Amino acid sequence: MRDKKDNATFDLPGFSPAAPLEPEPKRGTGPRGKRAIMKQVQLELLEATDNSGLPVWTRDDALDLTGLPVWAPN
């Protein structure tokens, strides 16, 4: 920026004062319409559950009682 009393300074290209910005137009504050409320639906779980919400235990022949795989003889 150039000082009025300083004649030794010079204006650099690209450092001219910026043009004043135009203010944003204000949005109208008219009445709002109601939004459509989506109806909630209960989703079914993939596996059957008991009263506690845990999956029902089923016996799998490929697993032992601890849940480890049963090695089949070759």
BARO-206449 format. One line per 2 residues: number of its first residue (from 1); for each residue x, y, z of N, C-alpha, C. Coordinates in steps of 0.001 Angstrom, whole numbers, plus 500000, padded with zeros to 6 digits. Example, Ala and Ser with C-alpha at 12.3 -4.5 7.8 and 13.67 -1.06 7.14 Angstrom:
# BARO-206449
1> 513190 494310 507800 512300 495500 507800 513200 496700 507800  512850 497750 507080 513670 498940 507140 512900 500030 507870
//
This chain:
# BARO-206449
1> 500840 498841 500000 500000 500000 500000 500897 501239 500000  500498 502224 499324 501319 503421 499169 500968 504443 500246
3> 501984 504913 500877 501810 505948 501889 501766 507306 501181  500919 508189 501641 500779 509485 500972 502050 510313 501067
5> 502768 510177 502149 503968 510991 502325 505211 510327 501781  505137 509047 501430 506325 508317 500977 506306 508234 499458
7> 507139 509030 498834 507206 509021 497383 508158 507962 496857  508931 507316 497750 509904 506332 497304 509258 504966 497069
9> 508086 504729 497609 507442 503428 497406 506742 503415 496061  506568 502241 495539 505876 502105 494260 504839 500989 494386
11> 503857 501036 493549 502777 500055 493574 503217 498806 492824  503079 497663 493482 503402 496393 492841 502183 495897 492086
13> 502405 495247 490934 501260 494722 490187 500574 493607 490985  499251 493600 490964 498491 492567 491656 498144 492928 493084
15> 498659 494059 493605 498381 494470 494974 497471 495697 495027  496665 495839 494004 495727 496965 494007 494594 496641 494979
17> 493908 497655 495472 492816 497381 496420 491736 496522 495776  491207 495595 496558 490186 494694 496037 488875 495443 495853
19> 488123 494992 494856 486813 495595 494616 485884 495210 495759  485010 496118 496180 484106 495772 497280 483181 494622 496875
21> 482966 493700 497809 482118 492547 497547 480653 492952 497662  479840 492335 496824 478407 492597 496885 477810 491754 498008
23> 476952 492316 498815 476348 491518 499896 475425 490443 499325  475351 489305 500034 474497 488224 499577 473038 488621 499724
25> 472231 488244 498754 470799 488556 498907 470217 487725 500044  469346 488340 500842 468751 487643 501985 467637 486730 501501
27> 467549 485587 502162 466502 484641 501825 465210 485069 502494  464130 484761 501850 462827 485085 502417 462538 484218 503636
29> 461877 484788 504591 461530 484043 505796 460049 483704 505768  459598 483161 504661 458199 482796 504496 457843 481599 505358
31> 456581 481211 505340 456151 480070 506155 456776 478772 505651  457089 477907 506600 457687 476623 506239 456595 475570 506106
33> 456784 474681 505158 455857 473566 504999 456279 472409 505896  455358 471518 506186 455690 470353 507010 456507 469374 506186
35> 457474 468772 506841 458265 467740 506181 457535 466411 506274  457687 465605 505264 457068 464284 505295 457885 463401 506243
37> 457212 462816 507216 457892 461957 508190 457861 460530 507668  459057 459917 507613 459134 458544 507141 458653 457605 508244
39> 457846 456650 507873 457325 455690 508825 458422 454702 509180  458578 454424 510462 459596 453478 510908 459049 452068 510804
41> 459905 451153 510370 459514 449762 510183 460459 448895 511002  459919 447925 511708 460746 446994 512471 461382 446009 511502
43> 462712 445922 511533 463422 445010 510659 463523 443640 511310  463386 442612 510512 463548 441255 511012 465023 440892 510981
45> 465492 440233 512044 466885 439812 512100 467097 438600 511206  468338 438376 510827 468644 437266 509932 468474 435924 510628
47> 468789 435863 511905 468693 434613 512643 467607 434730 513697  467039 433590 514070 466036 433577 515131 466704 433920 516458
49> 466000 434679 517317 466556 435076 518609 465641 434611 519731  466203 434513 520931 465389 434178 522100 464890 435468 522750
51> 464327 435374 523942 463763 436555 524603 464817 437600 524944  466075 437190 525116 467122 438149 525465 467673 438876 524240
53> 467309 438427 523046 467803 439058 521835 469028 438375 521260  469535 437355 521957 470688 436610 521449 470232 435562 520442
55> 471104 435179 519507 470712 434138 518544 470438 432823 519260  469474 432081 518758 469134 430780 519321 470266 429817 519004
57> 470696 429058 520030 471788 428120 519841 471282 426916 519075  471985 426558 518024 471649 425363 517243 472882 424493 517153
59> 472655 423208 517116 473765 422250 517040 474237 422135 515609  475557 422263 515427 476171 422139 514108 477117 420957 514164
61> 476968 420018 513223 477804 418813 513233 479261 419124 512900  479546 420255 512260 480916 420601 511904 481652 421255 513069
63> 480926 421596 514162 481544 422245 515318 481315 421395 516565  482295 421427 517501 482076 420745 518774 481327 421674 519726
65> 481148 421288 520980 480358 422075 521921 481007 423411 522271  482320 423559 522068 482999 424817 522355 482981 425758 521161
67> 482545 425288 519997 482494 426121 518807 483699 425948 517902  484585 425036 518271 485758 424781 517431 485400 423775 516360
69> 486069 423839 515186 485734 422900 514100 486156 421479 514450  485358 420533 514003 485657 419116 514184 486441 418665 512953
71> 487630 418116 513195 488473 417673 512087 487977 416324 511603  487658 416277 510340 487193 415009 509746 488410 414188 509329
73> 488355 412877 509582 489487 412043 509140 489529 411952 507628  490753 411882 507087 490918 411818 505622 490764 410437 505122
//
